[in-house]
Amino acid sequence: MYSHLASVPLIGSLTVEHFQLANGLQVAIVNDPTTPIFSYQTWFKVGSADEPAGKQGLAHLFEHMMFRKTKNREMGEWEREVNINGGTGINAYTSRDQTVYFFTFPNNKIDLAASLESDRMTNLMIEHEMFETEKGAVLTERNRNVDNPGRYLWDELYQLRYVKHNYRYSIIGEEKSIKNFTVQEAENFYQTYYSPANALIIIVGSVDPYVVMKTVAQHYSKIHSAKIPVRQYIVEPKSDRLKSLSLTHHKAMQKMMAKAWLTDNMLNDDYAGLWIVGKLLAGNKTSILHKRLVNSAKARNVHAEIFVGKDNGTFEFYAEIPEGEKFDVIDSVVMDAFENLASGKIDNSQLQIVKNMIEKEYYMNITSSSSLARLLGDGFIYANDLRYQLSVMELLKKVTIHDVQRIVEKYLINGKDATVYLEPTKNT
């Protein structure tokens, strides 16, 4: 009925027991005896990047649809069962590479959790009237994003940064494609991507993995798996020039700017180093750009970090700028900070402070069942390795000042950034 693939050590006494059903469904279970609850997450390997041109938004639309009617439960009954049985944190999110559903239950509710999630994996009812209602809800959400200057800024930046890859499209979708989706297209999407062979269930809590696995197998083993399309890998060409776009927004209350440099995915050897570079630049109040921009009142807020997808990623910078300050001044300060890092103007104590900060944040996540589950899921999606995020922590410890110099030179100084500058619309 199912096979045990591996016991994957995490940290301390925590171990992931990795199973697979005959229909391809993978299950990762962690026994954490310190908590009286468990987190139950279902990760589908489908996101906005799997959508063809002109069909953006269906992955995100299904995030809404999955909370509706099934063959076994009427509208609203699914959530009602969760609530009356002590379930909390019902939610979901769609990204470029995955769609994730999650909730938390007391430890004696494993059977109910498996019943609820297996039901909507195979028995979702996609009726015309309900489908049109959800399309309307998604269009409203999209319009809110367009009306939000910060989200508008990032959507425009990814359109500018990516030339070929589907990462350039908004996860919510495009207005025309959302309006034109049909029930049949939705059915095809559901039957194809919401398949056991395209999913991973993660359960973290004070549970016996083998007892839990028997319950999971009872609920999921009879679900048929479809053939999963292989996403075509689109090579994003390296840009040979700087690209910029100047915009205004009627709801913006201040100037803001965002930059993105193309990088590789999480499996890249420089991923850990780029993570550290982001923290050195803007990780806390003692970081370089915080001192040079925020403390000098040139910016109200600064942010820098590596953001990766399954195929590739971007190193990103963001700043909110008060009236009277100029974009070119911020650009100059940022580039000067890069030059400082590339020339080695940091010491080992600064580097160690950043490493300690990252390690502290990581171990805080380990203590939360839902956060630990997300670390495992991200590793599974981006690296096909449940333990990968822990492996990155081990790589972080080995990053040297020389690595920081080389990485900044390669990706940020010699790389060609895309930049969007946004200002409030001026009254005439």
N, C-alpha and C positions, 0 to 999 in steps of 0.2 A: 504493500500500500504506500509506503514511503521509505526513503533511505536516509541514513545519517551521513552527511557529506564530510563534516569536519568538526572538531572542537577547536575553536580559535581563541587563544588567550588574549585578554585585553590588558587589565592592570589589576594588581593585587589578586584577589580571589575571583574576579569577574571573568567569565568565559562565555563566548558565544557558541551555542550549539546550532549548527547549520544543517538543515534538513531539506529534502526535496520530495514532493509527491510525484507519482507516476505521470500526472498531467503537466508537469513542468513547474508547478508552483514552488517557489523557494520560501523557506521559513527560517528566521533567525530568532533564537530565544536566549535571553540572558536572565539567569537567576540572581536577583539582587535581594538578599534577605533583609536589607535595612529598610524596606518600604512596604507599607500595607496595601499598596495600589500597584496596578500595572498599566503601562502605556501600550496601546494596540495601534499600530500604524500599518497601512497598506500602501505600498509604493508601486506605482505603475510606470513602466519605462516608456512614457510617452509625454511629450510636451509640445510647446509651440514650434520647436525646430523640426518636428516630424510632419508638419503641415505643408502641403504643396502651395506654390504661389497662387494667390487668389482665393485661398481657403483658410486664411488665418482666423483663429479664434475658436475652433471647435473643441480643442483640448481644454481650454478654459471654460467653455460653455458646459462641458460635462462635469466640471467641478460643481456647478450649480445643479445640474440634472440629477446627480447621484443622491441628493437629499430628498428626492420626491418619491413617487409611488412605485411599488414593486408588485409582482403577482401575488405576493403573500401579505403585503402591508399597504394599507390605504395611505393617502396623503397625510403627513404629519405623524403617523403611527411610529415610524422608525425613530424619530427624535424623542417622541413621548416615552418609548421603551427605555431609551438611554437615560432620560432624566429621572424616571420613577425608580430606576434601579441604581441610582447613585453615580451614574456616569457624568463626567464633566469634560470640558475642553473640546467639545465637538467642533471640528473645523477641517479645513482642507486648503491646499494651495496648489497652484499650477506654476511651473517655471518653464524654462526653455527645454529641459531634458526629462522632466518627470512631473507626475501628478500624485499628490500624497493626501491620504485621508487618515484622520487620527482622532482618538479620544482616550480617556483614562477611566478605569473602573476599579472598584474594590476587588481584591484578589479572588473572591469566590464567584466572579461573574465571567469567567473565561468562556463558558459554553454560550452565554448570551452574546458576548462580543463576536465570537466566531459565527453564530447564527445570523446576526445583523449584517456583518460584512460579506459573508458568503452569499446572502440573499441578494444584496444589491450588485454583487459581481456578476450574477447570471440572470436575475429576474427583473431588471429595471423595465418599467413600462414607459415607452416614449410615445405619448399621445400628442396629437397635433396641437390642441388648444394649450396644453401645458408647455409644449416646446416653444410655441410662439410667445407665451408669457415669459419664459426664461430668456429668450432672445431679447425681449424688451428690457429685462432686468440687466442683461449684459451691456446692451447699448447705453443704458443709463449710467452704468459704471464706467463705460468708456468715455462718455461725455464728461463725467466728473474728473477723469484723468486729464482730459484735454483742458479742462478749466483749472486744473492745478498746475501752477507754473513750474514747480519742481519736477513733477512727473512728465510734463510736456518737454522740459529740458532734456531729461534722460532719454525719452523716446526719440527725440530729434538727434541726440548724440549717437545712438546706436544706428540710426539710419545713415548718419554721416560716416561712422567708423567702419561699418561692414558694407562691402560692395556686393558680395555674392551670397554669403552665408545667411541662412534663415534667422540667425541671431539678430539680424537687423530689424525684424518685425516686432511690434508690440505683442506681448503675451496675451493681452485681452483680445486682440484681433482688430481687423479693419472693419469699418462700418458697413461697407458694401457686402463683404463676405458674410458677416453676421446676419444681415437682413436676408440674404439669399440661401442660407442653409436650409435643407429640406429634412423631413423626418427620415427619409430613406438614407440620406448621407449620415445622419446621426446613428441610425441603426447599424450601418456598415462600420462606422468608427467604433462603436461599442462592441460589436461582435469580434472585431479585429484586435483592438488594443486592450480591452478590458478582459483579457484572457489570462488564465492561471500561468501560462508559460511566459507572460510578460509582467509578472508581478512578484513582489517580495513582501511577505508579512514579517514585521518586527514586533516582538513582544518582550518588554523589559519590566521585571517586577519580582516579587517574592513568589516564584512559581517553580514547579518541577518541570523542566523542559520536556521530558518524555511523557509525562501525564498530559501536559498541554498539547503535545504533538498528536496524541491519540484523538483529542477533541477536535483539533484543527482538521485532521484527516477525515473524521466523520462528516464534517460539514462541507469540505471542499473537494474531496477525492472524485466525486461523480461529475464535477463540472468539466465540460469539454474544452480543450484548448484549440484555438485557431492557429494557423500559420502566421507568424509575425513578420511583417515586411522589414527588410533590412534598410535602415536609414542610409541614404546615399551620402557619403562623406563629401562635403563641399570644401574645397581648399580655398581659404580666404587669402587673396594675394597680399603680400607685404606692400604697404603704401610707400611710394617713393617721394612723397611730398607732404608737407603740412596741410591740413585741411581745417577750415574754420567756417563758422556760420554765426551771423548776428541776428538775433530775434528780439521781438518785443512781446509782452503778454499783458492783457488788460487787467489781470488780477494780481500781477506781481507787485509786491510792496518794496522790493529792493532788487538790486542787481545780483546776479549769480552767474557762475560759470562752471563748466565741467569739461574735463579732458579725459581722453582714453588712448592708451597705447596698446597695440596688439601684442598678445603673448600666446604661449601655448597652454595646453590643458593641465590638469592637476598632476598628471604623470610626468610632467616636465621636471628635470633635475633642479631647475631654478625656482620651482614653486615655493619652497620653504624660504628661500632667500628673498623673494619678492614680497612674501608675507611680512618678513622682518623689515624690509625697506619701507613698507607702508606705515608700520608702527614707528620707525625712526623719524619719518617725516611728520606724521600727524596722529600718533597713538595716544598721547596724553598732553598735559599742560607743559611738560618739559621738552616735548618734541620740537624739532627744528622749525617747522612751518607754523606751529602754534605760537612759538616765541616771536617769530619774525612777522607774522601776519596778525594774529589775534591780539597779542600783547601790545603791538604797536598801533592797534585800531585800524589796520588796513583791511581787515576782514573780521566778520562776526563769528564765523564758523568755518573750519577747514576739515577736510576728510581725505584720506589717501589709503587705497588698499588694492590688493589683487582680487579680481572677480573672475572665476573660472566657470566654464561649461564643459560638457563632455568632449567637445571637439577642440575648442580653443578658449581663450579668455582675454581679458583686458586688465591693465593696470589703470586705476582711475583716480582722478583728483577732482575735488569739488570745493567751492568757496562761495560764501555769501558776503557781499561787498556793500559797505555803507555808501550813502550818497557822498559824492565828492571824490571818491577814490576811482582810479582808472584801471581798466583791465590790463593794460600793458605793464603797469607797475606790478600787479600780481604775477603776471607771466614772468617778469624779470626776476622776482624774488624766488619763484618756484625753480627756475632754471639755475639760479645761483645756488640754491640748496642742493640740486642734483650735482653740480660741479663740486661742491664741498664734499659730498659723499663719495663721489668718484675719485677725488684726490686723497681720500683717506682721513678727512678731518673729523673723525670720531675716534673714541678710544674704546678699549675692551669693556670698561665699566658701563658705558652707554649701551653697548651691544648686549651686555648681560642683563641690564635692566629691562630691555625690550623682550629678551628671551623669557625672563621671569614673568613678565606681564602676560605673554601669550600662554605660558604654561599654567599660570593661575586661572586664566579664563577657561582653558581647556578642562582642567580638573574640576572647576565649578560645574561645567556641563556634565561631566561624568556622574556627578552626584544627583542629577535629575534624570528620572527614567525617560521622560519624553526627549530631553536634549541628547541623552546617550543614544536613543533610538535614531535620532536624526543624524548624528555623527556616523552611525553604522550605515544608514541609508545613503548618505552622500558618498561614502566610500564605495558602496555597491554600484551606484549609478555612474559616478565619474571615473572609477578605477577598477570596477568589477572585483573589489576586494573589501570585505566588511571591515577589516582592520586598518585600512589605508590611512585614515586620519590619525591613528595612533602612530603609524610609521612616520608620518610627517613630523610629529612631535619629536621623534628621535632624530630626524634629519635636521630639524631646527637647531638642535644642540650643537651640531657640527659646523654651522655657518660661521665663517670668519669675516674679519674686516675686508680681507682681500676679495672674498666672494661678493660682499656688498658693493665694493668698488667696480668689479667686473659687471655685475648685474645692472647697476645704474647706468654704466657706460653703454652696455649692449641694448637695453630695452628703452631707457628713458632719454638718454642724450642722443644716441644714434638712431633710435626709433622715431618714426614720424607720427606725431599725435594728431588726433582730431579734437577740435575744441568748439564748444557752443557757448556763446556769450548771450545772456538774456537780460533785458532791461524792462522796467515798467513802461507801459504805453504812455507817451507824453500827451497831456491834454492840449488841444489846439484852440 
